Amino acid sequence: MTSQVLIDEIQQLLDSDLGDSALQLAELECRPRAFDKLVPAAERLALLRAYCRSLHAVKQHRTALRAITEFISGPVRGQLAAEDLEEVARDISDVRWTLGEHDMCLAQLRQIPRAHRTVRDVARMARSAAAVQSGEAAELYAELLRRQPNAGEALVFLSAHGGPRAADGSSYHDVASLTAARGMMQRLEYRKAAAELQRLARRQRANAQVVALQATCHYMLDERRKAHLLYERARALDAALVQEMGAYSGLLMQLGDTYAAYGLGSELLKADQTRPEGWIAMARYLQMSGQTQEALAIAWKAQALAPGCAEAYCAEGSIQLAGGSAEEAAEVFLKAHALARSAQTYRGVVEAHVRCGRYKEAFVHAKELAELMPAHAAALAMVGVVLSHSAEGHDKAARLLQAALDADPRCTEALAALASLHVASQQLDAAVALLERYLPDNETDDMYTRYADVLTLANELPKAAVNYTVALELNPANERAKIGFDRVDRLMHPSADDDDDVAEDAEQPDDDVADQRTGEFERSDMSDDEML
C-alpha cells in the first residue's frame, strides 16, 4: 500500500467517524513510515500528519504533540521546505490552542514570517495574545482588521481596549463609531445608536455583529419587524454569530414564534454549548411550549455558564412571571437590571412589581425609563399602566396612555391598558371605539381577542364571535380566544341542558373578559402626589 493510499484510507475512516479504527491503522502503518529515514521527508511529514489527525479524533492531543515535536526535532527539519515548516508550526499551534496553552500557541505562530501569515494565523495570534493579556493583542487585532475589515471580533476588542490608528485612519474611525454606539445603547439612546450603527454598516457592509447590534436597538424600541429582519440578515452574514442572539430569542418569544426559537437554540448549541445564548433560546422555547420547570432549569444553566449575562436573568424573570411567581421574577429582573440595564430589564422590573402590588416601586422605575427615553411611546405607556392601579390616577393614566397612542398608534401596551381603563369604568362604548380605531395598526391575535372580549361585555355577540375567529386564525393555540368563542357560542346558541349556565353567564360575565393587559384593576392607597 502506497503512502498516499494509506493516508486516503485513514481519512475515509475519520470521515466515517471511525476514529479508533483510523488510529489503529495509523499506528500500525503511518507512524513507522513517518520515522523511517529512508522515506522522503515530504512523504514522512504527510504520514505524520495523518497519524496526528487520527490521534486528535480520539482526543489524544498530548500524544499528537509529542509525535510532532519528536519528528521535527530530528534531522528531517533540515530536509523540509520552508512552507512545510510553516505548516508544522500551524499544526503545533492548533494543538496548543486546543489544550488551552495560549502562550505556547502564540510562540509557535510567531515563527511564521509576517508576510506568510494567513488571516487565520493573525486571528489565532490575536486571540491567544488577548487570552494571556499580552500587550501585542491590540496590535494583532488591528492587523486583523486591516486584513479583514469585516472582523467584528477585532472591532469589539479594539473598542473595549483602544487600538492603534490604521494607516488610512479607517480602523480607528470604525472603532470609535462602534464605541460611541455601544455607549449610546448603555444610556438607552437606542435611536441615536441605531443611526450610528447604520453609518458604520455602510462601511462594514458584511459585518454581522454591527447588523445584530442594529437589530437589538430596534428590538428595544419595539420595532419588532425591522429588528427581526436585521437579526436574520446578521445570521445570514455569519451563521456562527452568537452575539446578540440572546436578545433575538426574546424577540422571537414576543412574536410567539416557537419553531424559530427552537431552531435558533438548536443551531447555537450545536456550534458552542459553553456560551449562554443557545441555552437562553432553548429556555424561551420551553416557556412558549408550556414546560415551565424545564425552562427554568435551562435558564439556570445559562446563568451558571455566564453569571454576568443579563439576558439569562431576563429569561428566568419572564418564566417566573408566566408561572405566577412574581416575587421571584422581581428579584431576578432586578439582578438583570444591575448587570446591564435596558428597556427590557425596566419592563420586567415594572411588570413584576405591579404583579406584586408594589406600585410605588413600579412607578419609580417606569418614570426613570420615561425620562431616559422621552420620545418612546412604550415608556410613556408604562407610566400610565402603573398609574392605572391608583384610584386617583385613572384620569392621569388615561391621558398618558392616549398620548402614547398619539405618538405611536402601534403601541400595544398603551392600547391594551387604555381599553382596560374604559372597561373598568364601565365605558364599554369608549373601549369598543378605541379598539376599532387602532386595531388596523395592531392586527395580532392578542388584540383581536381583547376586542372580542369587550364586544362580549357590550353584548355584541355576533361581532365578538367573528373577532375570536380571526384571533384563532392568526394563532390556533390562543386558549383565551378558544374560551371566549365557546362562551359566545353558548350565549348565541343555548341548549336545553345549559340554560342555567347561559343565564348565569349573561348576568355575570367571566372576570377574565375584563382582565386585559394590566390585569384586574386593584385599588391602591398610592396618591398622585406620592408618586409625582
PESUL-V208283 format. One record per residue. N is the residue number from 0. RES is the residue in one letter. PHI is phi in whole degrees, -180 to 180 (* if undefined). OMEGA is omega in degrees with one decimal (NA if undefined). D_FIRST is the distance of its C-alpha to the first C-alpha in whole Angstrom. Layout:
n	res	phi	omega	d_first
N	RES	PHI	OMEGA	D_FIRST
N	RES	PHI	OMEGA	D_FIRST
This chain:
n	res	phi	omega	d_first
0	M	*	179.5	0
1	T	-71	-178.3	4
2	S	-62	-178.2	7
3	Q	-67	177.7	8
4	V	-63	179.3	6
5	L	-64	179.3	6
6	I	-62	179.0	10
7	D	-64	180.0	11
8	E	-65	178.8	10
9	I	-65	179.6	12
10	Q	-64	177.9	15
11	Q	-64	176.8	15
12	L	-65	178.2	16
13	L	-65	179.1	18
14	D	-65	178.9	20
15	S	-91	180.0	21
16	D	62	177.5	22
17	L	-111	-174.6	20
18	G	-63	-179.6	20
19	D	-63	179.2	20
20	S	-67	178.2	17
21	A	-63	-179.4	15
22	L	-68	178.2	17
23	Q	-60	179.4	16
24	L	-66	-178.7	12
25	A	-66	179.3	13
26	E	-67	-178.5	15
27	L	-76	-172.5	13
28	E	-114	-172.5	9
29	C	-73	-173.0	11
30	R	-60	178.6	14
31	P	-60	-179.8	14
32	R	-68	-178.3	12
33	A	-61	-178.3	14
34	F	-105	176.5	17
35	D	-86	-175.2	16
36	K	-69	179.5	18
37	L	-82	179.3	16
38	V	-85	179.1	14
39	P	-56	-173.4	16
40	A	-59	-178.0	18
41	A	-64	178.7	17
42	E	-68	177.9	14
43	R	-61	179.4	15
44	L	-64	179.8	17
45	A	-63	178.0	15
46	L	-66	179.0	13
47	L	-61	-178.7	16
48	R	-66	175.6	18
49	A	-65	177.6	15
50	Y	-62	-179.9	16
51	C	-67	177.3	19
52	R	-62	179.0	19
53	S	-69	175.9	18
54	L	-68	178.4	21
55	H	-63	-177.6	24
56	A	-63	178.6	23
57	V	-109	173.8	24
58	K	64	174.3	27
59	Q	-95	-172.8	26
60	H	-69	180.0	27
61	R	-63	178.4	29
62	T	-62	178.1	25
63	A	-63	179.2	24
64	L	-63	178.8	27
65	R	-64	-179.5	26
66	A	-64	179.7	23
67	I	-65	-177.7	23
68	T	-63	178.5	27
69	E	-62	-177.5	25
70	F	-66	-173.3	23
71	I	-75	179.6	25
72	S	-82	-178.3	28
73	G	-87	-178.2	26
74	P	-62	-176.6	26
75	V	-62	-178.3	23
76	R	-57	-179.2	26
77	G	-75	-178.5	28
78	Q	-97	-177.0	24
79	L	-90	176.4	24
80	A	-73	-177.2	26
81	A	-60	-179.4	29
82	E	-67	176.6	27
83	D	-67	178.2	24
84	L	-64	177.4	27
85	E	-65	177.6	29
86	E	-66	176.8	26
87	V	-63	177.5	25
88	A	-61	177.8	29
89	R	-67	178.4	29
90	D	-61	-179.5	26
91	I	-65	179.8	28
92	S	-64	178.0	31
93	D	-63	179.5	30
94	V	-66	179.2	29
95	R	-60	179.2	33
96	W	-65	179.6	34
97	T	-61	-179.6	32
98	L	-82	179.6	34
99	G	79	179.8	37
100	E	-94	-170.5	37
101	H	-68	179.0	39
102	D	-65	178.4	40
103	M	-71	175.8	37
104	C	-61	179.1	35
105	L	-63	-179.3	38
106	A	-63	179.4	38
107	Q	-64	-177.2	34
108	L	-70	176.1	35
109	R	-65	-179.8	38
110	Q	-70	179.3	35
111	I	-83	179.6	34
112	P	-55	-176.7	37
113	R	-54	-177.2	39
114	A	-68	-176.9	39
115	H	-99	-177.6	35
116	R	-72	175.8	36
117	T	-84	176.2	35
118	V	-61	177.7	37
119	R	-63	178.2	35
120	D	-60	-177.9	35
121	V	-65	179.3	39
122	A	-63	179.2	39
123	R	-66	177.7	37
124	M	-64	-179.1	39
125	A	-64	179.1	42
126	R	-65	179.4	42
127	S	-64	179.3	41
128	A	-63	178.5	44
129	A	-66	-178.2	46
130	A	-65	179.6	45
131	V	-98	178.2	46
132	Q	57	177.1	49
133	S	-77	-179.5	48
134	G	-67	-178.5	51
135	E	-87	-178.8	48
136	A	-60	-178.7	47
137	A	-62	179.6	50
138	E	-64	179.9	49
139	L	-68	177.0	45
140	Y	-67	176.6	46
141	A	-65	176.7	48
142	E	-65	177.3	46
143	L	-60	-179.6	44
144	L	-67	177.3	47
145	R	-68	-178.4	47
146	R	-79	-178.2	43
147	Q	-133	-176.0	43
148	P	-59	-178.9	47
149	N	-94	-179.5	46
150	A	-75	-178.9	45
151	G	-62	178.8	47
152	E	-59	179.2	46
153	A	-67	178.1	47
154	L	-61	-179.0	51
155	V	-64	-178.7	51
156	F	-62	-176.6	50
157	L	-68	177.8	52
158	S	-69	-179.3	55
159	A	-83	-173.6	55
160	H	-114	-178.9	55
161	G	81	-177.6	56
162	G	-114	179.8	54
163	P	-69	179.3	55
164	R	-71	176.1	56
165	A	-71	-176.1	54
166	A	-59	179.7	54
167	D	-97	178.1	56
168	G	82	-174.1	57
169	S	-70	-178.5	56
170	S	-63	179.1	53
171	Y	-60	-178.5	57
172	H	-64	-179.6	59
173	D	-66	178.8	56
174	V	-63	178.9	56
175	A	-62	179.7	60
176	S	-66	179.2	60
177	L	-66	178.3	57
178	T	-62	179.4	59
179	A	-63	-179.2	62
180	A	-65	179.0	61
181	R	-64	177.3	60
182	G	-62	177.3	63
183	M	-63	178.9	65
184	M	-65	178.0	63
185	Q	-64	177.8	64
186	R	-90	-179.6	68
187	L	65	175.4	67
188	E	-92	-170.7	68
189	Y	-68	-180.0	65
190	R	-65	178.0	67
191	K	-65	179.8	67
192	A	-63	179.5	63
193	A	-62	178.9	62
194	A	-66	179.3	64
195	E	-65	178.6	62
196	L	-67	176.4	59
197	Q	-64	176.9	59
198	R	-65	178.2	60
199	L	-66	-179.2	57
200	A	-64	176.9	55
201	R	-67	178.0	56
202	R	-91	-178.3	55
203	Q	-119	-169.4	52
204	R	-63	-177.4	51
205	A	-107	-177.9	48
206	N	-87	-175.2	48
207	A	-64	-176.3	48
208	Q	-68	177.9	50
209	V	-63	178.8	53
210	V	-64	179.3	53
211	A	-65	176.7	52
212	L	-65	174.3	55
213	Q	-57	-179.2	57
214	A	-59	-179.9	57
215	T	-63	176.7	58
216	C	-59	-179.2	61
217	H	-70	175.3	62
218	Y	-63	179.2	61
219	M	-66	177.7	64
220	L	-88	-179.7	66
221	D	64	175.3	66
222	E	-95	-165.1	64
223	R	-71	-178.6	62
224	R	-64	179.7	61
225	K	-66	178.8	60
226	A	-61	-179.1	58
227	H	-61	179.4	56
228	L	-63	-179.2	55
229	L	-70	176.7	54
230	Y	-61	-180.0	52
231	E	-66	176.9	50
232	R	-66	178.7	50
233	A	-61	179.7	49
234	R	-69	176.3	46
235	A	-69	178.1	45
236	L	-72	-178.5	45
237	D	-146	-177.2	43
238	A	-66	-179.0	41
239	A	-94	-177.0	40
240	L	-65	176.3	44
241	V	-118	179.9	46
242	Q	-60	178.5	49
243	E	72	-178.9	52
244	M	-75	173.3	50
245	G	-64	176.6	52
246	A	-65	-180.0	55
247	Y	-62	178.6	54
248	S	-65	175.0	54
249	G	-65	176.2	57
250	L	-64	180.0	58
251	L	-62	177.7	56
252	M	-68	177.3	58
253	Q	-63	178.6	61
254	L	-79	-179.1	60
255	G	72	-176.8	59
256	D	-92	-176.9	56
257	T	-61	-177.3	54
258	Y	-62	-178.9	51
259	A	-66	178.5	51
260	A	-64	177.9	51
261	Y	-64	179.6	48
262	G	-62	179.1	46
263	L	-63	-179.5	47
264	G	-60	-179.4	46
265	S	-62	-178.9	43
266	E	-67	179.6	41
267	L	-66	179.9	43
268	L	-70	177.3	42
269	K	-65	-179.7	38
270	A	-78	-175.7	38
271	D	-163	-179.4	40
272	Q	-90	-179.4	41
273	T	-92	177.6	43
274	R	-100	-173.8	45
275	P	-80	-170.0	48
276	E	-59	-180.0	49
277	G	-65	178.4	46
278	W	-68	177.6	48
279	I	-62	179.4	52
280	A	-62	179.7	51
281	M	-68	176.7	50
282	A	-62	179.8	53
283	R	-71	174.9	55
284	Y	-62	-179.9	53
285	L	-65	176.9	54
286	Q	-62	179.8	58
287	M	-65	179.9	58
288	S	-85	178.6	57
289	G	83	-179.2	59
290	Q	-97	-170.3	57
291	T	-63	-177.2	59
292	Q	-65	177.4	58
293	E	-64	179.1	55
294	A	-64	178.0	55
295	L	-62	-179.4	57
296	A	-61	179.5	54
297	I	-70	177.9	52
298	A	-63	177.9	54
299	W	-65	177.0	55
300	K	-64	177.4	51
301	A	-61	179.0	51
302	Q	-66	179.0	54
303	A	-66	178.8	52
304	L	-71	-176.9	49
305	A	-142	-177.6	51
306	P	-60	-179.5	55
307	G	-96	-177.7	56
308	C	-90	-178.1	55
309	A	-63	-177.0	58
310	E	-63	178.5	57
311	A	-66	178.6	56
312	Y	-75	174.8	59
313	C	-62	178.7	60
314	A	-62	178.1	58
315	E	-64	-179.5	60
316	G	-58	179.9	63
317	S	-67	177.8	63
318	I	-67	179.2	61
319	Q	-63	177.8	64
320	L	-62	-179.1	67
321	A	-64	179.8	66
322	G	-88	177.7	66
323	G	84	179.8	69
324	S	-99	-173.6	69
325	A	-67	-179.8	71
326	E	-61	178.7	71
327	E	-64	179.1	68
328	A	-63	-179.9	67
329	A	-61	179.8	69
330	E	-62	-177.6	68
331	V	-70	179.1	65
332	F	-64	176.8	66
333	L	-65	177.0	68
334	K	-66	176.9	65
335	A	-62	-179.3	63
336	H	-63	179.4	66
337	A	-70	-179.9	66
338	L	-75	-178.4	62
339	A	-163	-177.8	62
340	R	-70	179.0	65
341	S	-156	177.3	65
342	A	-60	-178.3	67
343	Q	-72	178.1	65
344	T	-69	175.3	65
345	Y	-60	-178.8	69
346	R	-62	179.6	69
347	G	-65	179.7	68
348	V	-62	-178.6	70
349	V	-63	-177.7	73
350	E	-64	179.7	72
351	A	-65	178.4	71
352	H	-64	178.1	75
353	V	-63	179.5	77
354	R	-62	179.7	75
355	C	-83	-177.6	76
356	G	80	178.2	80
357	R	-95	-171.7	80
358	Y	-73	179.2	81
359	K	-64	178.4	82
360	E	-62	178.5	79
361	A	-63	-178.4	77
362	F	-65	-180.0	80
363	V	-58	-179.3	79
364	H	-72	179.0	75
365	A	-64	179.7	76
366	K	-66	178.2	79
367	E	-63	178.0	76
368	L	-63	179.5	74
369	A	-63	177.9	76
370	E	-73	179.1	77
371	L	-76	-178.9	74
372	M	-127	-173.1	73
373	P	-64	-178.0	77
374	A	-97	-175.5	76
375	H	-98	-174.9	73
376	A	-63	-177.8	75
377	A	-65	177.4	73
378	A	-67	177.2	74
379	L	-65	179.4	78
380	A	-64	-179.4	77
381	M	-63	176.5	76
382	V	-63	178.7	79
383	G	-62	179.4	81
384	V	-61	-179.7	79
385	V	-66	179.9	80
386	L	-62	-178.1	84
387	S	-65	179.0	84
388	H	-88	175.1	84
389	S	-107	-179.5	87
390	A	-58	-179.4	90
391	E	-78	-174.2	92
392	G	-98	-175.5	89
393	H	-60	-178.0	88
394	D	-64	179.2	90
395	K	-65	178.0	88
396	A	-62	-179.7	85
397	A	-62	179.7	86
398	R	-66	179.4	87
399	L	-66	-179.4	83
400	L	-67	177.3	81
401	Q	-68	177.2	83
402	A	-63	177.5	83
403	A	-65	178.3	79
404	L	-69	176.8	79
405	D	-64	179.9	81
406	A	-73	-178.9	78
407	D	-150	-178.9	75
408	P	-63	-179.8	76
409	R	-94	179.9	72
410	C	-78	-175.0	73
411	T	-65	179.7	73
412	E	-61	-179.4	74
413	A	-66	-178.0	77
414	L	-64	-179.0	77
415	A	-65	-177.1	77
416	A	-69	-179.6	79
417	L	-68	176.1	82
418	A	-62	179.0	82
419	S	-65	177.1	82
420	L	-61	179.2	85
421	H	-63	179.4	87
422	V	-65	-179.5	86
423	A	-62	179.3	87
424	S	-91	-179.0	90
425	Q	63	176.3	91
426	Q	-96	-174.0	91
427	L	-67	178.2	88
428	D	-61	179.1	90
429	A	-66	179.1	88
430	A	-65	178.6	85
431	V	-63	-179.0	85
432	A	-62	179.7	86
433	L	-62	-177.9	83
434	L	-67	177.9	80
435	E	-64	-178.9	81
436	R	-69	-172.3	81
437	Y	-104	-179.0	78
438	L	-60	179.3	76
439	P	-58	178.1	75
440	D	-91	-175.1	73
441	N	-138	-174.6	72
442	E	-84	175.4	70
443	T	-118	179.6	68
444	D	-63	179.6	68
445	D	-64	-177.2	70
446	M	-72	175.3	73
447	Y	-64	177.6	73
448	T	-66	178.2	74
449	R	-61	179.6	76
450	Y	-61	179.4	78
451	A	-65	176.8	78
452	D	-59	-178.7	79
453	V	-67	177.5	82
454	L	-61	177.5	83
455	T	-64	178.0	83
456	L	-62	179.7	86
457	A	-81	177.9	88
458	N	66	173.8	88
459	E	-96	-167.9	86
460	L	-68	179.2	84
461	P	-60	178.4	83
462	K	-66	178.5	82
463	A	-61	-179.6	80
464	A	-61	179.2	78
465	V	-61	-176.5	77
466	N	-75	171.9	76
467	Y	-63	179.5	74
468	T	-64	178.0	72
469	V	-62	178.9	71
470	A	-59	-178.9	70
471	L	-72	174.8	68
472	E	-67	178.5	66
473	L	-73	-178.7	65
474	N	-148	-178.3	64
475	P	-62	-178.6	64
476	A	-91	-178.3	63
477	N	-73	-175.5	67
478	E	-66	-179.0	68
479	R	-63	177.9	72
480	A	-67	178.4	72
481	K	-62	-179.9	71
482	I	-63	-180.0	74
483	G	-63	-179.9	76
484	F	-64	179.2	76
485	D	-62	179.7	77
486	R	-63	-179.6	80
487	V	-64	-179.4	81
488	D	-62	178.0	80
489	R	-67	178.6	82
490	L	-69	-178.8	85
491	M	-82	-176.8	85
492	H	-131	-178.8	85
493	P	-69	175.4	86
494	S	-106	-178.2	86
495	A	-63	-175.6	89
496	D	-73	-175.9	87
497	D	-119	177.4	86
498	D	-59	-178.6	90
499	D	-66	179.8	90
500	D	-65	-179.7	87
501	V	-64	179.0	87
502	A	-60	179.5	91
503	E	-65	177.9	89
504	D	-62	-177.4	87
505	A	-67	-178.5	89
506	E	-77	-175.2	92
507	Q	-141	-179.3	89
508	P	-61	178.7	86
509	D	-55	-179.5	82
510	D	-59	-177.5	82
511	D	-64	-179.5	79
512	V	-61	-178.8	80
513	A	-88	-177.5	82
514	D	-88	-176.1	79
515	Q	-98	-173.7	77
516	R	-55	-176.0	75
517	T	-91	-179.1	77
518	G	80	177.8	78
519	E	-67	-174.7	81
520	F	-81	177.5	84
521	E	-90	178.3	85
522	R	-85	-178.7	88
523	S	-134	177.2	88
524	D	-88	179.9	90
525	M	-81	-179.2	88
526	S	-97	178.2	91
527	D	-61	-178.6	90
528	D	-64	179.8	92
529	E	-65	-176.7	90
530	M	-84	-175.6	86
531	L	-103	NA	88
